Amino acid sequence: MFEVLGMSSPNVLKLVLMLEECGFDYRLRHVDVFAGQQFDPAFLAISPNNKVPVLIDHRGAAPFAVFESAAALLYLAEASGRMIPADVQQRSRAMSWLMLQTASIGPMFGQYTHFCRYAPEADRAYGVRRYESEVARLFGVLDKRLAESANVAGDEYGLADVATWPWIRTADTIFPLLQDKSAWQRFPALRRWFDAGQGRPATQRAVAALDGLLSDDIAAFGRADGDAIDRFCGRGRHDHAANITAATTA
């Protein structure tokens, strides 16, 4: 049995989708990030970067925790012997596209979400435009790749697809850039791949499983006050850089 600690975010969906594709039994445990549960000492002991998701493997004599979503995906691939090529060159290609997701797609899409949803109005315009440009560029990178290949890393659906699909789902659902759905016409290969992924039974089960965490997140956000949102965003009195500056000048 595996356990996923998280919320209704794309990185958490990556793990749930991988568990479904690999056929593992699992359960979900909600982490209320708006209440600061990610800063609890017990959580930091298994996720030092205070981020979700965390994967816990309960199959052995003692639970084993894996933090960082890409590390957890690789753990599941190796545990199952699925979703990752055995051939060294094909495996390297899959790793390259996985790293693109973790180094570019996740961070750029995440910052776009932050500036669209959480940034103060006075700071919003530049950030939105900056990251919207990066989102559009990365859409182009993926569309070009998928015009040449059935899936992100090659002919077979695998690790890189599982890592990338949840972020494209988020973009399709909430990004202002795609509010006018005709914008998808610029990315036909990406759209073809996204629709194919959406039709997979494992994807449908994973999305349904995450719906419970979404309702928990909505309730948690409704309970959060301004200081809780500042803590979640790392700003105001929770600004880590300001704390360093204050200590230096004291």
N, C-alpha and C positions, 0 to 999 in steps of 0.2 A: 504494500500500500504506500502510495505517495501522498504528500500533503503540499498544497500550494498556499502560501500566505500572501495576501495581496488585496487589490481593489479592482475596479472595472477599467483597467488601463490596457493599452495595447501590449505592453511588455508582459503583463499577467496573462493576457489572452494567448500570447505566444506559447507559454508553458502548457496551458490547458489544451490548446490545439495539438501540441506535440504529444501530450499524454494520450489524447484521443487517437491520434494517428498511430501511435505505438501500441495501443491496446492495453495500457496500464490502468489498474484501479487507482482512484485518487479521491481526495476530498479537498474542499476549499475552506479556508478560514479567513474571514474578513479582517483587515487591518485598517483601523480608523485613522487615516493620516491627518485628518483635520483636527482630531483630538490629540495628536502627537504620539500615538502609540508606537510609531517607528523610532521614537527616541527613548523608549523604555529600555533599561539595562538588559533585560532578557532578550529583547529583539536585537539590540546592538551586538549581543554576543554571537548571533548567527548572521547578522547583516551589518558589518561595521560601517558601511556607507549610508546607513539609515534609509535604505530604499527597498521598495517591493519590486518584483516578487522575490520570495525565498522558496526554494524547493526543499522539502524534507523527505528523505528516503527512510521509511520505517521498516524496510524488509529485513534488515540485519539485526544483530544483537543489540545495537544501540542506534538511535536516530542519527542520520548524517545529513547536514544542511549544506546547501549550495546557494550562494548568493550571486547576483548578476545574471540576467536572463540568458545571455548567450552561453555562459558557462553551464547553466542548468540545461539548456537545449543540447549541448554537447554531451553532458552526463547522461541524458535520456537516450540520445542516439547510441552511445556506447553501451548502455545497459540493455538496450533492445536489439542492437545490431541492425537497426533500420534507419532510414532517412538520411544516410550519409554514405557516399561511395567508398568502396574498398580500394579501388585503383588510386594510386598516389596523386596522379595529375588531376583526375576528376575530383578527388577529395580537396586538393588545393584550390581548385576553381570554386568549389562550394564554400570553402573557408573565406575566400576573397569576397564573395558576395555576402556572406554572413557578416564579415567585418565592415562592409559598406553599410549594411543596415545599422550596426551598432555604432559606427563612427560618424555616420552622416545622416541617414534617414531618421533614426530615432532622435538624435539631438536637435536637428534642424526642425523637424516636425513638432517636437516637444516645445521648442522655443516659440515657434509660430503660435501654438496653442496658448502658451503663457501670455504672450503679448495681446492676443485677441481676447482672452478671457479674464486675465488677472491684472494686467498692467494698469497703473493709474492713467487717467486720460491724458495728462500732460506728457507722459513718456511713451504713449502707445504708437503714434504714427510711424516714427522711424523704425521701431522694432518690428511692427507688422510688415512694413514694406521690405525690410531687410530679409526677414525669414520667409516671407511669401515668395520672394525672388528665388531663394534657395529651394523651397518646396517645388516650385515650377521647374527649376533646373534638374532636380533629382527625378521628378516625373519624366523628364526628357531622357535622362540616363536609363531609367528602367524601360521606358517605351522602346528605345533603340535596341536595348538588349533583348527584349521580348518579341521584337520583330524578327529576330534571328534565331530565337530559341523558344521551345514550347514552355519552359519554366525558367526560373531565374538562373539556376546554375547549370542547366542542361535539359536533356529530354525528360528526365524523371523528376517528379515532384519530390522535394526533399527539404532539408534543413533550412536553406536560404529562403524558400517559399514560406515556410512556417514563420520565420522571423520577420518577413517583410509584409505578409498579407494583413496582419492586424493594423499596421500603420496606414495602409492604403484604405482600409475600412474606416478608420478614424477620419482620414481626409475626406472620404466620400460622404461621411455622416455630418461632420461639423465645420469643415474648413470653408470660410467665406470664398476662397479662391474657386471652389467648386459649387458654390451656391446656385449658379446657373449651370445646369447639368450639360448644356451644350459645350462647355469647356472640355468635356471628356473627348470630344471629337478630335482634339489635338493629340490624343494619346490612345489610339485605337488598339494597339497591341497590349498596352497595360490594362486597358479595360477588358479585353478578351481574357487575359490571364486572371484578373480579379474576379470576373464572373464565373470562370471555371473553378476557382478556389472556393467561391461562395457556394457552389453546388455540391461540394464534397460532403458526404455524410459526417465525417469527423469535424469539419468546420461547423456544420449546423448544430451538432451536439455541443461543441465547445462554446459557441455563441450563446446557446440556450443556458448552459451551465453558468456563464458569467452574468446572466441577467439578475441572479440573486444578489451578486456583489454590486451591481448597478443600483438596485433599490437601496442597499445599505449605504452606498456612497451618497445618494441623493438625500437620505435622512441625515447622514453625518454632516454634509455641507449645510443643511438647513439649521443644524444645531450650532454651527461654528460662528463665533463672533469675529470682529475685525482683527483682534490680536491672533486668533487661531489661524486665520488666513495669512497674516503676515508671517507667522511661524512656518506655515506650509511653504510659502514663497521665499523665505529667508530674507525678509526685509524689515524695516522699522527697527524695533529694539532687538529683533532676531537677525539683524544684518551682521554676518560673520566678519566681513571686511571692516565694518565700522568698529567692531569690538577690538580688532587688531590695532587699528589706528588709534583708538582711545588708549590702549595699553602702551603704545609706543610713545605717545605724547604726554602721558601722565608723569 
